[in-house]
């Protein structure tokens, strides 16, 4: 019985990891294509140093940057790039799902 439960958990974990990695790959591509590092360096992505202390603040910053640079991102793109930056640099609690 425990073996079936363990297998189910393992499959679930692997599938969610794959989907999460796929999402981050697309968000990283958007980030790179927008040439965000022209204005930023990795030291900029540090909580408290840039005034970003929550995922909500991070998301607002990403929205402002995408508007200011005319990146042409949809809200879903802003959200995914925010999740990518959170995963790579900030580590805030799991960000909320994108509201539809």
Jmol script that loads the backbone (N, CA, C; Angstrom):
load data "model"
ATOM      1  N   UNK A   1       0.813  -1.190   0.000  1.00  0.00           N
ATOM      2  CA  UNK A   1       0.000   0.000   0.000  1.00  0.00           C
ATOM      3  C   UNK A   1       0.859   1.256   0.000  1.00  0.00           C
ATOM      4  N   UNK A   2       1.884   1.286   0.842  1.00  0.00           N
ATOM      5  CA  UNK A   2       2.763   2.440   0.880  1.00  0.00           C
ATOM      6  C   UNK A   2       3.522   2.611  -0.426  1.00  0.00           C
ATOM      7  N   UNK A   3       3.816   1.521  -1.094  1.00  0.00           N
ATOM      8  CA  UNK A   3       4.539   1.576  -2.357  1.00  0.00           C
ATOM      9  C   UNK A   3       3.714   2.298  -3.413  1.00  0.00           C
ATOM     10  N   UNK A   4       2.426   2.011  -3.503  1.00  0.00           N
ATOM     11  CA  UNK A   4       1.556   2.684  -4.465  1.00  0.00           C
ATOM     12  C   UNK A   4       1.478   4.177  -4.150  1.00  0.00           C
ATOM     13  N   UNK A   5       1.332   4.494  -2.882  1.00  0.00           N
ATOM     14  CA  UNK A   5       1.270   5.889  -2.460  1.00  0.00           C
ATOM     15  C   UNK A   5       2.575   6.606  -2.810  1.00  0.00           C
ATOM     16  N   UNK A   6       3.691   5.983  -2.519  1.00  0.00           N
ATOM     17  CA  UNK A   6       4.995   6.564  -2.810  1.00  0.00           C
ATOM     18  C   UNK A   6       5.157   6.796  -4.311  1.00  0.00           C
ATOM     19  N   UNK A   7       4.773   5.818  -5.115  1.00  0.00           N
ATOM     20  CA  UNK A   7       4.879   5.957  -6.575  1.00  0.00           C
ATOM     21  C   UNK A   7       4.020   7.110  -7.077  1.00  0.00           C
ATOM     22  N   UNK A   8       2.819   7.208  -6.567  1.00  0.00           N
ATOM     23  CA  UNK A   8       1.920   8.286  -6.977  1.00  0.00           C
ATOM     24  C   UNK A   8       2.510   9.645  -6.609  1.00  0.00           C
ATOM     25  N   UNK A   9       3.047   9.763  -5.430  1.00  0.00           N
ATOM     26  CA  UNK A   9       3.677  11.008  -4.995  1.00  0.00           C
ATOM     27  C   UNK A   9       4.888  11.348  -5.864  1.00  0.00           C
ATOM     28  N   UNK A  10       5.678  10.341  -6.175  1.00  0.00           N
ATOM     29  CA  UNK A  10       6.866  10.548  -6.994  1.00  0.00           C
ATOM     30  C   UNK A  10       6.489  11.013  -8.396  1.00  0.00           C
ATOM     31  N   UNK A  11       5.516  10.369  -9.003  1.00  0.00           N
ATOM     32  CA  UNK A  11       5.059  10.759 -10.337  1.00  0.00           C
ATOM     33  C   UNK A  11       4.516  12.186 -10.310  1.00  0.00           C
ATOM     34  N   UNK A  12       3.749  12.496  -9.299  1.00  0.00           N
ATOM     35  CA  UNK A  12       3.184  13.839  -9.156  1.00  0.00           C
ATOM     36  C   UNK A  12       4.285  14.882  -9.017  1.00  0.00           C
ATOM     37  N   UNK A  13       5.261  14.598  -8.198  1.00  0.00           N
ATOM     38  CA  UNK A  13       6.383  15.511  -7.996  1.00  0.00           C
ATOM     39  C   UNK A  13       7.172  15.717  -9.286  1.00  0.00           C
ATOM     40  N   UNK A  14       7.451  14.652  -9.995  1.00  0.00           N
ATOM     41  CA  UNK A  14       8.200  14.755 -11.243  1.00  0.00           C
ATOM     42  C   UNK A  14       7.439  15.555 -12.290  1.00  0.00           C
ATOM     43  N   UNK A  15       6.137  15.327 -12.389  1.00  0.00           N
ATOM     44  CA  UNK A  15       5.340  16.062 -13.366  1.00  0.00           C
ATOM     45  C   UNK A  15       5.286  17.546 -13.027  1.00  0.00           C
ATOM     46  N   UNK A  16       5.102  17.883 -11.769  1.00  0.00           N
ATOM     47  CA  UNK A  16       5.051  19.292 -11.391  1.00  0.00           C
ATOM     48  C   UNK A  16       6.410  19.952 -11.578  1.00  0.00           C
ATOM     49  N   UNK A  17       7.493  19.231 -11.315  1.00  0.00           N
ATOM     50  CA  UNK A  17       8.829  19.768 -11.533  1.00  0.00           C
ATOM     51  C   UNK A  17       9.076  20.042 -13.007  1.00  0.00           C
ATOM     52  N   UNK A  18       8.617  19.131 -13.854  1.00  0.00           N
ATOM     53  CA  UNK A  18       8.783  19.305 -15.295  1.00  0.00           C
ATOM     54  C   UNK A  18       8.020  20.532 -15.780  1.00  0.00           C
ATOM     55  N   UNK A  19       6.770  20.682 -15.330  1.00  0.00           N
ATOM     56  CA  UNK A  19       5.966  21.825 -15.747  1.00  0.00           C
ATOM     57  C   UNK A  19       6.553  23.130 -15.231  1.00  0.00           C
ATOM     58  N   UNK A  20       7.035  23.122 -13.998  1.00  0.00           N
ATOM     59  CA  UNK A  20       7.638  24.308 -13.408  1.00  0.00           C
ATOM     60  C   UNK A  20       8.905  24.687 -14.166  1.00  0.00           C
ATOM     61  N   UNK A  21       9.725  23.705 -14.515  1.00  0.00           N
ATOM     62  CA  UNK A  21      10.961  23.970 -15.261  1.00  0.00           C
ATOM     63  C   UNK A  21      10.645  24.507 -16.642  1.00  0.00           C
ATOM     64  N   UNK A  22       9.621  23.989 -17.280  1.00  0.00           N
ATOM     65  CA  UNK A  22       9.213  24.457 -18.596  1.00  0.00           C
ATOM     66  C   UNK A  22       8.764  25.914 -18.526  1.00  0.00           C
ATOM     67  N   UNK A  23       7.996  26.243 -17.503  1.00  0.00           N
ATOM     68  CA  UNK A  23       7.536  27.618 -17.320  1.00  0.00           C
ATOM     69  C   UNK A  23       8.726  28.554 -17.122  1.00  0.00           C
ATOM     70  N   UNK A  24       9.683  28.136 -16.319  1.00  0.00           N
ATOM     71  CA  UNK A  24      10.852  28.978 -16.063  1.00  0.00           C
ATOM     72  C   UNK A  24      11.702  29.144 -17.313  1.00  0.00           C
ATOM     73  N   UNK A  25      11.776  28.126 -18.135  1.00  0.00           N
ATOM     74  CA  UNK A  25      12.555  28.228 -19.372  1.00  0.00           C
ATOM     75  C   UNK A  25      11.964  29.301 -20.270  1.00  0.00           C
ATOM     76  N   UNK A  26      10.653  29.284 -20.422  1.00  0.00           N
ATOM     77  CA  UNK A  26       9.989  30.292 -21.255  1.00  0.00           C
ATOM     78  C   UNK A  26      10.153  31.688 -20.665  1.00  0.00           C
ATOM     79  N   UNK A  27      10.033  31.804 -19.351  1.00  0.00           N
ATOM     80  CA  UNK A  27      10.179  33.103 -18.698  1.00  0.00           C
ATOM     81  C   UNK A  27      11.611  33.611 -18.817  1.00  0.00           C
ATOM     82  N   UNK A  28      12.591  32.735 -18.691  1.00  0.00           N
ATOM     83  CA  UNK A  28      13.989  33.139 -18.854  1.00  0.00           C
ATOM     84  C   UNK A  28      14.243  33.631 -20.275  1.00  0.00           C
ATOM     85  N   UNK A  29      13.629  32.964 -21.252  1.00  0.00           N
ATOM     86  CA  UNK A  29      13.774  33.403 -22.640  1.00  0.00           C
ATOM     87  C   UNK A  29      13.192  34.807 -22.830  1.00  0.00           C
ATOM     88  N   UNK A  30      12.023  35.069 -22.239  1.00  0.00           N
ATOM     89  CA  UNK A  30      11.447  36.418 -22.304  1.00  0.00           C
ATOM     90  C   UNK A  30      12.374  37.434 -21.654  1.00  0.00           C
ATOM     91  N   UNK A  31      12.879  37.088 -20.487  1.00  0.00           N
ATOM     92  CA  UNK A  31      13.794  37.947 -19.740  1.00  0.00           C
ATOM     93  C   UNK A  31      15.035  38.258 -20.567  1.00  0.00           C
ATOM     94  N   UNK A  32      15.594  37.232 -21.193  1.00  0.00           N
ATOM     95  CA  UNK A  32      16.803  37.423 -22.010  1.00  0.00           C
ATOM     96  C   UNK A  32      16.513  38.218 -23.277  1.00  0.00           C
ATOM     97  N   UNK A  33      15.393  37.922 -23.933  1.00  0.00           N
ATOM     98  CA  UNK A  33      15.042  38.635 -25.163  1.00  0.00           C
ATOM     99  C   UNK A  33      14.787  40.114 -24.904  1.00  0.00           C
ATOM    100  N   UNK A  34      14.244  40.447 -23.744  1.00  0.00           N
ATOM    101  CA  UNK A  34      13.973  41.838 -23.398  1.00  0.00           C
ATOM    102  C   UNK A  34      15.251  42.568 -22.975  1.00  0.00           C
ATOM    103  N   UNK A  35      16.349  41.821 -22.879  1.00  0.00           N
ATOM    104  CA  UNK A  35      17.646  42.388 -22.499  1.00  0.00           C
ATOM    105  C   UNK A  35      17.572  43.157 -21.169  1.00  0.00           C
ATOM    106  N   UNK A  36      16.929  42.515 -20.208  1.00  0.00           N
ATOM    107  CA  UNK A  36      16.754  43.117 -18.886  1.00  0.00           C
ATOM    108  C   UNK A  36      18.086  43.427 -18.210  1.00  0.00           C
ATOM    109  N   UNK A  37      19.097  42.648 -18.534  1.00  0.00           N
ATOM    110  CA  UNK A  37      20.387  42.835 -17.869  1.00  0.00           C
ATOM    111  C   UNK A  37      21.132  44.066 -18.395  1.00  0.00           C
ATOM    112  N   UNK A  38      20.580  44.750 -19.377  1.00  0.00           N
ATOM    113  CA  UNK A  38      21.171  46.035 -19.781  1.00  0.00           C
ATOM    114  C   UNK A  38      21.065  47.043 -18.649  1.00  0.00           C
ATOM    115  N   UNK A  39      19.929  46.992 -17.952  1.00  0.00           N
ATOM    116  CA  UNK A  39      19.684  47.933 -16.861  1.00  0.00           C
ATOM    117  C   UNK A  39      19.959  47.335 -15.490  1.00  0.00           C
ATOM    118  N   UNK A  40      19.928  46.030 -15.401  1.00  0.00           N
ATOM    119  CA  UNK A  40      20.062  45.348 -14.113  1.00  0.00           C
ATOM    120  C   UNK A  40      21.299  44.460 -14.099  1.00  0.00           C
ATOM    121  N   UNK A  41      21.759  44.147 -12.885  1.00  0.00           N
ATOM    122  CA  UNK A  41      22.741  43.084 -12.698  1.00  0.00           C
ATOM    123  C   UNK A  41      22.221  42.185 -11.583  1.00  0.00           C
ATOM    124  N   UNK A  42      22.857  41.065 -11.376  1.00  0.00           N
ATOM    125  CA  UNK A  42      22.312  40.111 -10.410  1.00  0.00           C
ATOM    126  C   UNK A  42      22.229  40.687  -8.998  1.00  0.00           C
ATOM    127  N   UNK A  43      23.049  41.673  -8.682  1.00  0.00           N
ATOM    128  CA  UNK A  43      22.969  42.302  -7.363  1.00  0.00           C
ATOM    129  C   UNK A  43      21.672  43.082  -7.191  1.00  0.00           C
ATOM    130  N   UNK A  44      21.058  43.497  -8.315  1.00  0.00           N
ATOM    131  CA  UNK A  44      19.788  44.222  -8.232  1.00  0.00           C
ATOM    132  C   UNK A  44      18.655  43.335  -7.745  1.00  0.00           C
ATOM    133  N   UNK A  45      18.793  42.039  -7.917  1.00  0.00           N
ATOM    134  CA  UNK A  45      17.712  41.115  -7.573  1.00  0.00           C
ATOM    135  C   UNK A  45      17.913  40.553  -6.173  1.00  0.00           C
ATOM    136  N   UNK A  46      17.970  41.445  -5.227  1.00  0.00           N
ATOM    137  CA  UNK A  46      18.162  41.051  -3.841  1.00  0.00           C
ATOM    138  C   UNK A  46      17.078  41.696  -3.007  1.00  0.00           C
ATOM    139  N   UNK A  47      16.346  40.896  -2.284  1.00  0.00           N
ATOM    140  CA  UNK A  47      15.286  41.429  -1.431  1.00  0.00           C
ATOM    141  C   UNK A  47      15.861  42.464  -0.476  1.00  0.00           C
ATOM    142  N   UNK A  48      15.106  43.469  -0.198  1.00  0.00           N
ATOM    143  CA  UNK A  48      15.428  44.574   0.690  1.00  0.00           C
ATOM    144  C   UNK A  48      16.381  45.571   0.054  1.00  0.00           C
ATOM    145  N   UNK A  49      17.329  45.139  -0.775  1.00  0.00           N
ATOM    146  CA  UNK A  49      18.232  46.091  -1.401  1.00  0.00           C
ATOM    147  C   UNK A  49      17.466  46.950  -2.397  1.00  0.00           C
ATOM    148  N   UNK A  50      16.560  46.330  -3.136  1.00  0.00           N
ATOM    149  CA  UNK A  50      15.803  47.075  -4.132  1.00  0.00           C
ATOM    150  C   UNK A  50      14.406  47.448  -3.648  1.00  0.00           C
ATOM    151  N   UNK A  51      14.122  47.238  -2.376  1.00  0.00           N
ATOM    152  CA  UNK A  51      12.821  47.578  -1.829  1.00  0.00           C
ATOM    153  C   UNK A  51      11.753  46.531  -2.092  1.00  0.00           C
ATOM    154  N   UNK A  52      12.123  45.434  -2.708  1.00  0.00           N
ATOM    155  CA  UNK A  52      11.170  44.367  -2.999  1.00  0.00           C
ATOM    156  C   UNK A  52      11.204  43.376  -1.846  1.00  0.00           C
ATOM    157  N   UNK A  53      10.091  43.296  -1.133  1.00  0.00           N
ATOM    158  CA  UNK A  53      10.030  42.428   0.037  1.00  0.00           C
ATOM    159  C   UNK A  53       8.887  41.426  -0.022  1.00  0.00           C
ATOM    160  N   UNK A  54       8.261  41.305  -1.182  1.00  0.00           N
ATOM    161  CA  UNK A  54       7.174  40.341  -1.336  1.00  0.00           C
ATOM    162  C   UNK A  54       7.025  40.025  -2.824  1.00  0.00           C
ATOM    163  N   UNK A  55       6.337  38.930  -3.094  1.00  0.00           N
ATOM    164  CA  UNK A  55       6.102  38.591  -4.492  1.00  0.00           C
ATOM    165  C   UNK A  55       5.262  39.671  -5.171  1.00  0.00           C
ATOM    166  N   UNK A  56       4.314  40.222  -4.445  1.00  0.00           N
ATOM    167  CA  UNK A  56       3.458  41.270  -5.012  1.00  0.00           C
ATOM    168  C   UNK A  56       4.293  42.476  -5.454  1.00  0.00           C
ATOM    169  N   UNK A  57       5.246  42.898  -4.628  1.00  0.00           N
ATOM    170  CA  UNK A  57       6.121  44.009  -4.993  1.00  0.00           C
ATOM    171  C   UNK A  57       7.010  43.639  -6.179  1.00  0.00           C
ATOM    172  N   UNK A  58       7.498  42.413  -6.187  1.00  0.00           N
ATOM    173  CA  UNK A  58       8.319  41.944  -7.308  1.00  0.00           C
ATOM    174  C   UNK A  58       7.520  42.004  -8.604  1.00  0.00           C
ATOM    175  N   UNK A  59       6.289  41.528  -8.555  1.00  0.00           N
ATOM    176  CA  UNK A  59       5.439  41.520  -9.739  1.00  0.00           C
ATOM    177  C   UNK A  59       5.183  42.941 -10.243  1.00  0.00           C
ATOM    178  N   UNK A  60       4.945  43.878  -9.328  1.00  0.00           N
ATOM    179  CA  UNK A  60       4.739  45.277  -9.720  1.00  0.00           C
ATOM    180  C   UNK A  60       5.996  45.855 -10.381  1.00  0.00           C
ATOM    181  N   UNK A  61       7.160  45.483  -9.887  1.00  0.00           N
ATOM    182  CA  UNK A  61       8.414  45.943 -10.481  1.00  0.00           C
ATOM    183  C   UNK A  61       8.589  45.401 -11.891  1.00  0.00           C
ATOM    184  N   UNK A  62       8.274  44.125 -12.075  1.00  0.00           N
ATOM    185  CA  UNK A  62       8.372  43.515 -13.405  1.00  0.00           C
ATOM    186  C   UNK A  62       7.399  44.191 -14.361  1.00  0.00           C
ATOM    187  N   UNK A  63       6.183  44.452 -13.910  1.00  0.00           N
ATOM    188  CA  UNK A  63       5.208  45.145 -14.753  1.00  0.00           C
ATOM    189  C   UNK A  63       5.726  46.518 -15.168  1.00  0.00           C
ATOM    190  N   UNK A  64       6.297  47.255 -14.227  1.00  0.00           N
ATOM    191  CA  UNK A  64       6.822  48.593 -14.536  1.00  0.00           C
ATOM    192  C   UNK A  64       7.958  48.512 -15.554  1.00  0.00           C
ATOM    193  N   UNK A  65       8.855  47.564 -15.369  1.00  0.00           N
ATOM    194  CA  UNK A  65       9.962  47.420 -16.313  1.00  0.00           C
ATOM    195  C   UNK A  65       9.461  47.049 -17.712  1.00  0.00           C
ATOM    196  N   UNK A  66       8.510  46.136 -17.777  1.00  0.00           N
ATOM    197  CA  UNK A  66       8.023  45.720 -19.094  1.00  0.00           C
ATOM    198  C   UNK A  66       7.311  46.869 -19.793  1.00  0.00           C
ATOM    199  N   UNK A  67       6.606  47.709 -19.027  1.00  0.00           N
ATOM    200  CA  UNK A  67       5.966  48.898 -19.619  1.00  0.00           C
ATOM    201  C   UNK A  67       7.011  49.910 -20.081  1.00  0.00           C
ATOM    202  N   UNK A  68       7.992  50.183 -19.219  1.00  0.00           N
ATOM    203  CA  UNK A  68       9.004  51.197 -19.526  1.00  0.00           C
ATOM    204  C   UNK A  68       9.878  50.833 -20.710  1.00  0.00           C
ATOM    205  N   UNK A  69      10.047  49.548 -20.944  1.00  0.00           N
ATOM    206  CA  UNK A  69      10.909  49.107 -22.055  1.00  0.00           C
ATOM    207  C   UNK A  69      10.113  48.699 -23.285  1.00  0.00           C
ATOM    208  N   UNK A  70       8.778  48.813 -23.203  1.00  0.00           N
ATOM    209  CA  UNK A  70       7.915  48.390 -24.318  1.00  0.00           C
ATOM    210  C   UNK A  70       8.207  46.949 -24.724  1.00  0.00           C
ATOM    211  N   UNK A  71       8.334  46.095 -23.733  1.00  0.00           N
ATOM    212  CA  UNK A  71       8.649  44.689 -24.002  1.00  0.00           C
ATOM    213  C   UNK A  71       7.524  43.982 -24.750  1.00  0.00           C
ATOM    214  N   UNK A  72       6.319  44.491 -24.640  1.00  0.00           N
ATOM    215  CA  UNK A  72       5.199  43.876 -25.330  1.00  0.00           C
ATOM    216  C   UNK A  72       4.692  42.610 -24.662  1.00  0.00           C
ATOM    217  N   UNK A  73       4.943  42.482 -23.372  1.00  0.00           N
ATOM    218  CA  UNK A  73       4.524  41.287 -22.649  1.00  0.00           C
ATOM    219  C   UNK A  73       3.054  41.379 -22.275  1.00  0.00           C
ATOM    220  N   UNK A  74       2.398  40.236 -22.300  1.00  0.00           N
ATOM    221  CA  UNK A  74       1.051  40.114 -21.766  1.00  0.00           C
ATOM    222  C   UNK A  74       1.164  39.942 -20.252  1.00  0.00           C
ATOM    223  N   UNK A  75       0.037  40.054 -19.555  1.00  0.00           N
ATOM    224  CA  UNK A  75       0.058  39.902 -18.101  1.00  0.00           C
ATOM    225  C   UNK A  75       0.592  38.529 -17.689  1.00  0.00           C
ATOM    226  N   UNK A  76       0.268  37.514 -18.461  1.00  0.00           N
ATOM    227  CA  UNK A  76       0.779  36.168 -18.174  1.00  0.00           C
ATOM    228  C   UNK A  76       2.313  36.144 -18.253  1.00  0.00           C
ATOM    229  N   UNK A  77       2.869  36.869 -19.217  1.00  0.00           N
ATOM    230  CA  UNK A  77       4.329  36.953 -19.345  1.00  0.00           C
ATOM    231  C   UNK A  77       4.938  37.648 -18.131  1.00  0.00           C
ATOM    232  N   UNK A  78       4.335  38.766 -17.727  1.00  0.00           N
ATOM    233  CA  UNK A  78       4.818  39.470 -16.527  1.00  0.00           C
ATOM    234  C   UNK A  78       4.801  38.544 -15.311  1.00  0.00           C
ATOM    235  N   UNK A  79       3.727  37.807 -15.172  1.00  0.00           N
ATOM    236  CA  UNK A  79       3.599  36.904 -14.030  1.00  0.00           C
ATOM    237  C   UNK A  79       4.651  35.794 -14.076  1.00  0.00           C
ATOM    238  N   UNK A  80       4.845  35.216 -15.249  1.00  0.00           N
ATOM    239  CA  UNK A  80       5.823  34.128 -15.377  1.00  0.00           C
ATOM    240  C   UNK A  80       7.249  34.621 -15.148  1.00  0.00           C
ATOM    241  N   UNK A  81       7.570  35.808 -15.638  1.00  0.00           N
ATOM    242  CA  UNK A  81       8.906  36.363 -15.396  1.00  0.00           C
ATOM    243  C   UNK A  81       9.066  36.670 -13.908  1.00  0.00           C
ATOM    244  N   UNK A  82       8.016  37.141 -13.280  1.00  0.00           N
ATOM    245  CA  UNK A  82       8.064  37.382 -11.827  1.00  0.00           C
ATOM    246  C   UNK A  82       8.318  36.084 -11.073  1.00  0.00           C
ATOM    247  N   UNK A  83       7.627  35.013 -11.473  1.00  0.00           N
ATOM    248  CA  UNK A  83       7.835  33.711 -10.830  1.00  0.00           C
ATOM    249  C   UNK A  83       9.256  33.215 -11.070  1.00  0.00           C
ATOM    250  N   UNK A  84       9.783  33.427 -12.280  1.00  0.00           N
ATOM    251  CA  UNK A  84      11.154  33.022 -12.595  1.00  0.00           C
ATOM    252  C   UNK A  84      12.152  33.770 -11.699  1.00  0.00           C
ATOM    253  N   UNK A  85      12.005  35.090 -11.622  1.00  0.00           N
ATOM    254  CA  UNK A  85      12.925  35.880 -10.791  1.00  0.00           C
ATOM    255  C   UNK A  85      12.798  35.492  -9.316  1.00  0.00           C
ATOM    256  N   UNK A  86      11.581  35.229  -8.896  1.00  0.00           N
ATOM    257  CA  UNK A  86      11.376  34.795  -7.516  1.00  0.00           C
ATOM    258  C   UNK A  86      12.096  33.478  -7.254  1.00  0.00           C
ATOM    259  N   UNK A  87      11.979  32.560  -8.187  1.00  0.00           N
ATOM    260  CA  UNK A  87      12.634  31.254  -8.038  1.00  0.00           C
ATOM    261  C   UNK A  87      14.157  31.391  -8.033  1.00  0.00           C
ATOM    262  N   UNK A  88      14.684  32.211  -8.910  1.00  0.00           N
ATOM    263  CA  UNK A  88      16.134  32.335  -9.069  1.00  0.00           C
ATOM    264  C   UNK A  88      16.802  33.220  -8.026  1.00  0.00           C
ATOM    265  N   UNK A  89      16.104  34.268  -7.566  1.00  0.00           N
ATOM    266  CA  UNK A  89      16.788  35.280  -6.753  1.00  0.00           C
ATOM    267  C   UNK A  89      16.147  35.594  -5.406  1.00  0.00           C
ATOM    268  N   UNK A  90      14.839  35.571  -5.310  1.00  0.00           N
ATOM    269  CA  UNK A  90      14.183  36.091  -4.116  1.00  0.00           C
ATOM    270  C   UNK A  90      13.757  35.023  -3.117  1.00  0.00           C
ATOM    271  N   UNK A  91      13.074  34.007  -3.564  1.00  0.00           N
ATOM    272  CA  UNK A  91      12.634  32.946  -2.670  1.00  0.00           C
ATOM    273  C   UNK A  91      11.491  33.316  -1.754  1.00  0.00           C
ATOM    274  N   UNK A  92      10.614  34.212  -2.209  1.00  0.00           N
ATOM    275  CA  UNK A  92       9.427  34.504  -1.416  1.00  0.00           C
ATOM    276  C   UNK A  92       8.547  33.266  -1.377  1.00  0.00           C
ATOM    277  N   UNK A  93       7.577  33.269  -0.474  1.00  0.00           N
ATOM    278  CA  UNK A  93       6.633  32.152  -0.412  1.00  0.00           C
ATOM    279  C   UNK A  93       6.011  31.965  -1.779  1.00  0.00           C
ATOM    280  N   UNK A  94       5.511  30.753  -2.007  1.00  0.00           N
ATOM    281  CA  UNK A  94       4.935  30.406  -3.313  1.00  0.00           C
ATOM    282  C   UNK A  94       4.039  31.545  -3.808  1.00  0.00           C
ATOM    283  N   UNK A  95       4.363  32.098  -4.954  1.00  0.00           N
ATOM    284  CA  UNK A  95       3.555  33.218  -5.460  1.00  0.00           C
ATOM    285  C   UNK A  95       2.151  32.747  -5.804  1.00  0.00           C
ATOM    286  N   UNK A  96       1.214  33.664  -5.731  1.00  0.00           N
ATOM    287  CA  UNK A  96      -0.168  33.294  -6.052  1.00  0.00           C
ATOM    288  C   UNK A  96      -0.322  32.949  -7.521  1.00  0.00           C
ATOM    289  N   UNK A  97      -1.335  32.167  -7.804  1.00  0.00           N
ATOM    290  CA  UNK A  97      -1.637  31.826  -9.199  1.00  0.00           C
ATOM    291  C   UNK A  97      -2.114  33.088  -9.904  1.00  0.00           C
ATOM    292  N   UNK A  98      -1.914  33.119 -11.213  1.00  0.00           N
ATOM    293  CA  UNK A  98      -2.379  34.238 -12.011  1.00  0.00           C
ATOM    294  C   UNK A  98      -3.895  34.222 -12.044  1.00  0.00           C
ATOM    295  N   UNK A  99      -4.486  35.333 -11.689  1.00  0.00           N
ATOM    296  CA  UNK A  99      -5.944  35.431 -11.719  1.00  0.00           C
ATOM    297  C   UNK A  99      -6.402  35.616 -13.147  1.00  0.00           C
ATOM    298  N   UNK A 100      -7.466  34.916 -13.493  1.00  0.00           N
ATOM    299  CA  UNK A 100      -7.984  35.024 -14.859  1.00  0.00           C
ATOM    300  C   UNK A 100      -9.211  35.883 -14.888  1.00  0.00           C
TER     301      UNK A 100
END
end "model"
wireframe off; spacefill off
backbone 0.3
color backbone group
